[in-house]
Amino acid sequence: MIIGLMGPIGVGKTEASKILRGLGICIIDADEIAHKLIEQKSVIKKILSGFGQNVALNGKVDRKKLGEVVFADIKKLKKLNDVLHPKIKKEIKKAIKNLLPFDHIIVIDAALPCLFEGLTDKVWLVWSTYNLRVKRLLKKGLRRDKIKKIMRMQASKKEYLKTADKILHNNKTLKSLKAEIIKLAAGLGFEPR
């Protein structure tokens, strides 16, 4: 069973992923894959040629500067996604091939469903209210204007719901999120290790 776990910034998808990992479920993290990819010379070259040296630091991609550029312009975000997404999906497929013989449930943790499209049996959406998302992100040190820019660039709840089989509501405590996750996993025949 392969599950896509998705959700925009601030909903607690990372926390949900940590809970799943703590239950013994194997996680494929698209962000981790992306971070490794942008350290590869061929990818660095593509990004720097597409976005210029202003996103470079010591010959590598400065993720913070790159984020500022792409979250200010939807066309530039699409351009970056066009470079990274096919490579991320290829790595996800490799990971699935390696893990599938050993794991009953594999979760692909990715902000966007296009990264696991055609690879999953189920898709879970982690969701929280707008105000709670902003509050969490402010607590992490992000500026309100940056939060709004990022949120404007991400899909709406309606768009996410087109793909989701289940919604994990994360408006309360981590304990309640964990209980909801355990209930969903148990429904798939999974018993925590």
Backbone as CSV, one residue per row, in Angstrom:
resi,resn,N_x,N_y,N_z,CA_x,CA_y,CA_z,C_x,C_y,C_z
1,MET,0.849,-1.180,0.000,0.000,0.000,0.000,0.896,1.245,0.000
2,ILE,0.679,2.102,-0.960,1.447,3.341,-1.047,0.484,4.508,-0.843
3,ILE,0.819,5.362,0.117,-0.028,6.501,0.469,0.721,7.787,0.175
4,GLY,0.044,8.704,-0.482,0.581,10.048,-0.663,0.102,10.904,0.486
5,LEU,1.015,11.587,1.142,0.681,12.496,2.243,0.998,13.901,1.759
6,MET,-0.019,14.742,1.681,0.196,16.070,1.100,-0.431,17.148,1.964
7,GLY,-0.053,18.367,1.670,-0.619,19.522,2.343,0.294,20.712,2.169
8,PRO,-0.287,21.900,2.185,0.508,23.115,2.005,1.257,23.497,3.283
9,ILE,1.983,24.580,3.201,2.806,25.063,4.304,1.957,25.342,5.557
10,GLY,2.476,24.915,6.693,1.863,25.251,7.971,0.763,24.341,8.474
11,VAL,0.412,23.310,7.700,-0.692,22.441,8.135,-0.241,21.349,9.112
12,GLY,1.069,21.118,9.189,1.564,20.075,10.085,1.842,18.764,9.380
13,LYS,2.071,18.825,8.081,2.368,17.608,7.307,3.648,16.947,7.813
14,THR,4.632,17.763,8.161,5.887,17.221,8.693,5.638,16.507,10.014
15,GLU,4.794,17.067,10.850,4.448,16.416,12.125,3.721,15.100,11.873
16,ALA,2.801,15.106,10.912,2.084,13.870,10.562,3.071,12.815,10.077
17,SER,4.023,13.248,9.275,5.050,12.341,8.763,5.889,11.760,9.904
18,LYS,6.247,12.595,10.871,7.016,12.130,12.041,6.221,11.104,12.838
19,ILE,4.927,11.349,12.979,4.067,10.404,13.705,4.046,9.067,12.972
20,LEU,3.853,9.110,11.661,3.833,7.882,10.859,5.155,7.133,10.976
21,ARG,6.265,7.866,10.890,7.592,7.254,11.023,7.745,6.614,12.409
22,GLY,7.252,7.310,13.427,7.309,6.786,14.793,6.501,5.511,14.978
23,LEU,5.493,5.318,14.133,4.688,4.094,14.174,5.366,2.941,13.432
24,GLY,6.485,3.262,12.771,7.207,2.228,12.032,6.869,2.188,10.559
25,ILE,6.177,3.207,10.076,5.821,3.272,8.659,6.963,3.947,7.905
26,CYS,7.313,3.391,6.777,8.404,3.910,5.958,7.951,5.189,5.243
27,ILE,8.782,6.230,5.327,8.470,7.522,4.723,9.476,7.824,3.607
28,ILE,8.953,8.237,2.471,9.789,8.793,1.395,9.502,10.291,1.403
29,ASP,10.502,11.084,1.723,10.327,12.521,1.904,10.783,13.282,0.655
30,ALA,9.828,13.868,-0.062,10.136,14.591,-1.303,11.028,15.800,-1.049
31,ASP,10.852,16.476,0.095,11.712,17.623,0.424,13.164,17.194,0.603
32,GLU,13.364,16.077,1.298,14.732,15.555,1.482,15.360,15.245,0.122
33,ILE,14.585,14.649,-0.748,15.079,14.325,-2.092,15.451,15.607,-2.827
34,ALA,14.585,16.620,-2.752,14.851,17.895,-3.430,16.120,18.550,-2.897
35,HIS,16.314,18.503,-1.570,17.511,19.107,-0.972,18.782,18.409,-1.455
36,LYS,18.723,17.095,-1.604,19.887,16.360,-2.125,20.115,16.669,-3.601
37,LEU,19.030,16.783,-4.346,19.146,17.056,-5.779,19.806,18.402,-6.052
38,ILE,19.460,19.428,-5.275,20.024,20.745,-5.585,21.488,20.872,-5.160
39,GLU,22.043,19.781,-4.657,23.481,19.738,-4.378,24.243,19.041,-5.510
40,GLN,23.513,18.448,-6.460,24.155,17.779,-7.591,24.605,18.818,-8.615
41,LYS,25.793,18.620,-9.145,26.375,19.598,-10.079,25.468,19.899,-11.263
42,SER,24.869,18.862,-11.856,24.021,19.084,-13.045,22.797,19.937,-12.700
43,VAL,22.239,19.724,-11.523,21.063,20.489,-11.099,21.471,21.910,-10.726
44,ILE,22.587,22.046,-10.035,23.102,23.386,-9.697,23.275,24.193,-10.981
45,LYS,23.870,23.572,-11.979,24.124,24.245,-13.256,22.810,24.716,-13.891
46,LYS,21.789,23.844,-13.909,20.494,24.209,-14.490,19.835,25.357,-13.721
47,ILE,19.883,25.278,-12.402,19.254,26.317,-11.583,19.977,27.652,-11.753
48,LEU,21.301,27.628,-11.709,22.051,28.878,-11.841,21.906,29.472,-13.245
49,SER,21.831,28.615,-14.255,21.649,29.159,-15.611,20.234,29.713,-15.778
50,GLY,19.276,29.151,-15.064,17.889,29.613,-15.162,17.544,30.793,-14.278
51,PHE,18.250,30.920,-13.150,17.892,31.953,-12.180,19.014,32.948,-11.898
52,GLY,20.187,32.673,-12.417,21.299,33.605,-12.263,22.127,33.371,-11.009
53,GLN,23.233,34.051,-10.962,24.179,33.904,-9.855,23.657,34.502,-8.540
54,ASN,22.577,35.291,-8.620,22.021,35.878,-7.395,21.425,34.829,-6.452
55,VAL,21.228,33.589,-6.932,20.732,32.513,-6.059,21.869,31.558,-5.676
56,ALA,23.107,32.001,-5.927,24.272,31.160,-5.627,24.998,31.656,-4.385
57,LEU,25.635,30.718,-3.721,26.504,31.017,-2.588,27.633,29.996,-2.627
58,ASN,28.835,30.466,-2.854,30.012,29.587,-2.947,29.840,28.469,-3.972
59,GLY,29.255,28.806,-5.121,29.107,27.827,-6.191,27.969,26.839,-6.009
60,LYS,27.183,26.997,-4.967,26.033,26.119,-4.713,24.759,26.954,-4.737
61,VAL,23.632,26.284,-4.712,22.351,26.975,-4.687,22.049,27.378,-3.247
62,ASP,21.780,28.660,-3.060,21.354,29.176,-1.756,19.833,29.022,-1.712
63,ARG,19.352,28.030,-0.973,17.926,27.715,-0.958,17.074,28.895,-0.491
64,LYS,17.594,29.658,0.459,16.842,30.805,0.968,16.654,31.852,-0.132
65,LYS,17.723,32.170,-0.842,17.636,33.153,-1.935,16.753,32.632,-3.062
66,LEU,16.904,31.362,-3.378,16.081,30.764,-4.427,14.604,30.836,-4.038
67,GLY,14.303,30.535,-2.787,12.924,30.614,-2.291,12.342,32.006,-2.425
68,GLU,13.152,33.014,-2.108,12.685,34.399,-2.234,12.339,34.729,-3.685
69,VAL,13.144,34.221,-4.610,12.913,34.487,-6.033,11.651,33.769,-6.517
70,VAL,11.535,32.478,-6.244,10.422,31.706,-6.814,9.089,31.986,-6.139
71,PHE,9.097,32.356,-4.860,7.825,32.642,-4.204,7.375,34.079,-4.414
72,ALA,8.102,34.815,-5.246,7.695,36.161,-5.639,7.126,36.176,-7.057
73,ASP,7.261,35.062,-7.769,6.862,35.034,-9.180,6.447,33.611,-9.561
74,ILE,5.173,33.430,-9.842,4.635,32.092,-10.148,5.321,31.468,-11.355
75,LYS,5.726,32.277,-12.336,6.408,31.739,-13.521,7.766,31.155,-13.146
76,LYS,8.445,31.808,-12.220,9.750,31.311,-11.786,9.589,30.050,-10.937
77,LEU,8.525,29.988,-10.157,8.249,28.778,-9.380,7.990,27.613,-10.332
78,LYS,7.201,27.856,-11.366,6.935,26.810,-12.360,8.229,26.369,-13.040
79,LYS,9.084,27.326,-13.338,10.369,27.028,-13.982,11.226,26.114,-13.095
80,LEU,11.257,26.421,-11.806,12.002,25.579,-10.863,11.367,24.200,-10.765
81,ASN,10.049,24.160,-10.663,9.346,22.873,-10.588,9.593,22.027,-11.833
82,ASP,9.679,22.684,-12.988,9.962,21.959,-14.230,11.345,21.300,-14.207
83,VAL,12.279,21.917,-13.499,13.625,21.344,-13.355,13.619,20.214,-12.331
84,LEU,13.007,20.462,-11.174,13.121,19.522,-10.057,12.098,18.383,-10.047
85,HIS,10.842,18.667,-10.367,9.800,17.654,-10.182,10.037,16.339,-10.921
86,PRO,10.451,16.352,-12.196,10.703,15.063,-12.851,11.820,14.269,-12.156
87,LYS,12.826,14.962,-11.661,13.933,14.300,-10.971,13.485,13.761,-9.610
88,ILE,12.655,14.526,-8.908,12.136,14.086,-7.606,11.276,12.841,-7.812
89,LYS,10.384,12.880,-8.803,9.496,11.742,-9.048,10.293,10.494,-9.420
90,LYS,11.353,10.675,-10.192,12.219,9.546,-10.567,12.843,8.922,-9.317
91,GLU,13.292,9.749,-8.383,13.894,9.254,-7.139,12.845,8.575,-6.252
92,ILE,11.638,9.117,-6.243,10.545,8.494,-5.481,10.269,7.095,-6.033
93,LYS,10.217,6.969,-7.356,9.976,5.659,-7.981,11.067,4.661,-7.606
94,LYS,12.324,5.124,-7.600,13.440,4.250,-7.199,13.280,3.787,-5.762
95,ALA,12.924,4.723,-4.886,12.755,4.389,-3.466,11.627,3.380,-3.275
96,ILE,10.526,3.561,-3.978,9.398,2.625,-3.888,9.846,1.238,-4.315
97,LYS,10.558,1.169,-5.428,11.029,-0.121,-5.947,11.906,-0.831,-4.909
98,ASN,12.732,-0.074,-4.214,13.618,-0.657,-3.209,12.890,-1.054,-1.928
99,LEU,11.840,-0.327,-1.572,11.164,-0.551,-0.289,9.976,-1.502,-0.368
100,LEU,9.310,-1.525,-1.492,8.061,-2.278,-1.612,8.146,-3.740,-1.184
101,PRO,9.225,-4.444,-1.495,9.272,-5.847,-1.055,9.315,-6.006,0.476
102,PHE,9.667,-4.937,1.204,9.901,-5.058,2.649,8.854,-4.366,3.507
103,ASP,8.116,-3.423,2.942,7.198,-2.633,3.753,5.759,-2.782,3.282
104,HIS,4.858,-3.036,4.252,3.420,-3.186,3.983,2.822,-1.843,3.560
105,ILE,3.267,-0.762,4.223,2.778,0.578,3.907,3.981,1.498,3.698
106,ILE,3.930,2.256,2.612,4.943,3.274,2.326,4.193,4.587,2.162
107,VAL,4.702,5.629,2.799,4.094,6.953,2.673,5.047,7.870,1.926
108,ILE,4.525,8.532,0.899,5.284,9.544,0.173,4.846,10.897,0.710
109,ASP,5.746,11.572,1.399,5.490,12.881,1.990,5.892,13.939,0.958
110,ALA,4.892,14.611,0.373,5.149,15.621,-0.661,4.088,16.707,-0.585
111,ALA,4.504,17.942,-0.702,3.556,19.055,-0.630,2.539,19.014,-1.767
112,LEU,2.981,18.525,-2.925,2.130,18.548,-4.117,1.800,17.146,-4.616
113,PRO,0.556,16.907,-4.988,0.178,15.574,-5.472,0.847,15.187,-6.783
114,CYS,1.297,16.158,-7.577,1.938,15.810,-8.856,3.216,15.001,-8.637
115,LEU,3.801,15.081,-7.431,5.035,14.345,-7.166,4.798,12.856,-6.929
116,PHE,3.545,12.489,-6.630,3.258,11.053,-6.462,2.091,10.588,-7.328
117,GLU,1.680,11.427,-8.248,0.581,11.092,-9.153,0.875,9.785,-9.890
118,GLY,-0.093,8.878,-9.846,0.049,7.600,-10.525,0.857,6.566,-9.748
119,LEU,1.318,6.935,-8.550,2.155,6.019,-7.758,1.466,5.518,-6.497
120,THR,0.347,6.113,-6.117,-0.262,5.815,-4.817,-1.576,5.056,-4.920
121,ASP,-1.892,4.380,-3.817,-3.185,3.707,-3.682,-4.185,4.601,-2.962
122,LYS,-3.664,5.443,-2.068,-4.481,6.367,-1.268,-3.742,7.697,-1.175
123,VAL,-4.502,8.763,-0.962,-3.910,10.078,-0.746,-4.556,10.709,0.478
124,TRP,-3.714,11.092,1.420,-4.177,11.757,2.634,-3.752,13.214,2.591
125,LEU,-4.680,14.091,2.903,-4.426,15.527,2.965,-4.394,15.964,4.423
126,VAL,-3.315,16.620,4.818,-3.261,17.229,6.145,-3.744,18.662,5.970
127,TRP,-4.687,19.079,6.826,-5.234,20.422,6.683,-5.448,21.080,8.039
128,SER,-5.265,22.400,8.057,-5.501,23.230,9.240,-6.139,24.533,8.787
129,THR,-6.727,25.239,9.734,-7.319,26.530,9.403,-6.221,27.517,9.005
130,TYR,-6.600,28.512,8.235,-5.653,29.531,7.760,-4.961,30.218,8.945
131,ASN,-5.752,30.662,9.918,-5.177,31.394,11.056,-4.194,30.542,11.858
132,LEU,-4.510,29.286,12.031,-3.611,28.393,12.758,-2.319,28.176,11.977
133,ARG,-2.432,28.051,10.674,-1.238,27.895,9.826,-0.324,29.113,9.958
134,VAL,-0.914,30.293,9.872,-0.130,31.528,9.993,0.536,31.593,11.365
135,LYS,-0.209,31.275,12.400,0.319,31.304,13.773,1.528,30.365,13.915
136,ARG,1.404,29.157,13.386,2.514,28.188,13.444,3.749,28.713,12.717
137,LEU,3.528,29.288,11.543,4.650,29.764,10.732,5.315,30.996,11.346
138,LEU,4.535,31.859,11.955,5.107,33.013,12.670,5.977,32.529,13.825
139,LYS,5.497,31.491,14.504,6.238,30.906,15.628,7.587,30.339,15.163
140,LYS,7.630,29.851,13.907,8.866,29.306,13.336,9.825,30.403,12.872
141,GLY,9.359,31.662,12.934,10.231,32.774,12.572,10.025,33.343,11.181
142,LEU,9.021,32.856,10.441,8.745,33.422,9.124,7.996,34.745,9.280
143,ARG,8.265,35.667,8.380,7.580,36.955,8.397,6.197,36.800,7.762
144,ARG,5.251,37.583,8.250,3.872,37.512,7.767,3.788,37.728,6.249
145,ASP,4.548,38.693,5.708,4.491,38.958,4.272,5.006,37.763,3.464
146,LYS,6.048,37.103,3.969,6.588,35.927,3.279,5.583,34.772,3.337
147,ILE,4.936,34.605,4.492,3.926,33.551,4.648,2.818,33.743,3.615
148,LYS,2.343,34.966,3.488,1.258,35.248,2.536,1.687,34.980,1.102
149,LYS,2.930,35.355,0.758,3.438,35.096,-0.598,3.454,33.599,-0.898
150,ILE,3.977,32.833,0.042,4.072,31.383,-0.157,2.676,30.773,-0.267
151,MET,1.784,31.162,0.640,0.430,30.603,0.628,-0.319,30.935,-0.663
152,ARG,-0.103,32.128,-1.198,-0.758,32.513,-2.455,-0.293,31.644,-3.621
153,MET,0.950,31.168,-3.548,1.513,30.359,-4.634,1.069,28.898,-4.560
154,GLN,0.557,28.480,-3.411,0.196,27.077,-3.244,-1.251,26.825,-3.644
155,ALA,-1.549,25.578,-3.865,-2.896,25.179,-4.271,-3.900,25.502,-3.165
156,SER,-5.150,25.682,-3.574,-6.233,25.924,-2.613,-6.695,24.589,-2.021
157,LYS,-7.469,24.677,-0.968,-8.019,23.459,-0.361,-8.860,22.704,-1.391
158,LYS,-9.624,23.447,-2.186,-10.469,22.831,-3.209,-9.623,22.015,-4.185
159,GLU,-8.470,22.556,-4.575,-7.581,21.842,-5.501,-7.007,20.590,-4.844
160,TYR,-6.600,20.694,-3.579,-6.081,19.526,-2.869,-7.154,18.449,-2.718
161,LEU,-8.387,18.872,-2.462,-9.468,17.908,-2.242,-9.789,17.068,-3.477
162,LYS,-9.438,17.568,-4.656,-9.662,16.805,-5.886,-8.880,15.495,-5.873
163,THR,-7.768,15.475,-5.149,-6.878,14.316,-5.128,-7.028,13.477,-3.860
164,ALA,-7.458,14.100,-2.768,-7.447,13.446,-1.449,-8.551,12.406,-1.273
165,ASP,-8.155,11.289,-0.646,-9.128,10.271,-0.238,-9.596,10.527,1.193
166,LYS,-8.674,11.023,2.008,-8.954,11.293,3.432,-8.329,12.625,3.824
167,ILE,-8.958,13.284,4.793,-8.403,14.523,5.337,-8.034,14.291,6.786
168,LEU,-6.797,14.648,7.124,-6.337,14.631,8.513,-6.458,16.062,9.022
169,HIS,-7.432,16.311,9.861,-7.643,17.660,10.392,-6.653,17.904,11.525
170,ASN,-5.819,18.898,11.355,-4.786,19.189,12.348,-5.016,20.575,12.948
171,ASN,-6.152,20.716,13.641,-6.505,21.981,14.266,-6.446,21.913,15.789
172,LYS,-6.082,20.752,16.306,-6.058,20.590,17.764,-4.637,20.277,18.208
173,THR,-4.477,19.205,18.952,-3.164,18.848,19.494,-2.500,17.769,18.641
174,LEU,-1.196,17.599,18.860,-0.488,16.509,18.181,-1.064,15.157,18.606
175,LYS,-1.511,15.087,19.848,-2.103,13.846,20.352,-3.356,13.485,19.541
176,SER,-4.185,14.467,19.235,-5.394,14.182,18.448,-5.042,13.850,16.998
177,LEU,-4.000,14.494,16.468,-3.530,14.162,15.112,-3.027,12.722,15.084
178,LYS,-2.260,12.343,16.092,-1.724,10.976,16.168,-2.868,9.959,16.252
179,ALA,-3.883,10.258,17.041,-5.027,9.341,17.174,-5.725,9.162,15.823
180,GLU,-5.867,10.255,15.086,-6.505,10.188,13.768,-5.662,9.364,12.788
181,ILE,-4.350,9.549,12.846,-3.435,8.803,11.973,-3.470,7.314,12.304
182,ILE,-3.438,6.980,13.584,-3.484,5.570,14.006,-4.778,4.915,13.530
183,LYS,-5.883,5.648,13.632,-7.176,5.127,13.190,-7.162,4.845,11.679
184,LEU,-6.619,5.778,10.888,-6.541,5.574,9.433,-5.625,4.401,9.079
185,ALA,-4.470,4.338,9.751,-3.517,3.250,9.491,-4.114,1.896,9.867
186,ALA,-4.829,1.854,10.977,-5.467,0.604,11.408,-6.502,0.155,10.382
187,GLY,-7.185,1.110,9.764,-8.164,0.805,8.725,-7.538,0.161,7.498
188,LEU,-6.221,0.311,7.380,-5.481,-0.314,6.269,-4.825,-1.627,6.686
189,GLY,-5.107,-2.048,7.917,-4.540,-3.301,8.416,-3.169,-3.138,9.039
190,PHE,-2.778,-1.899,9.317,-1.458,-1.653,9.902,-1.548,-1.680,11.418
191,GLU,-0.589,-2.381,12.025,-0.473,-2.403,13.479,0.856,-1.755,13.858
192,PRO,0.807,-0.693,14.700,2.054,-0.027,15.092,3.083,-0.983,15.670
193,ARG,4.354,-0.737,15.305,5.444,-1.574,15.820,5.840,-1.129,17.198
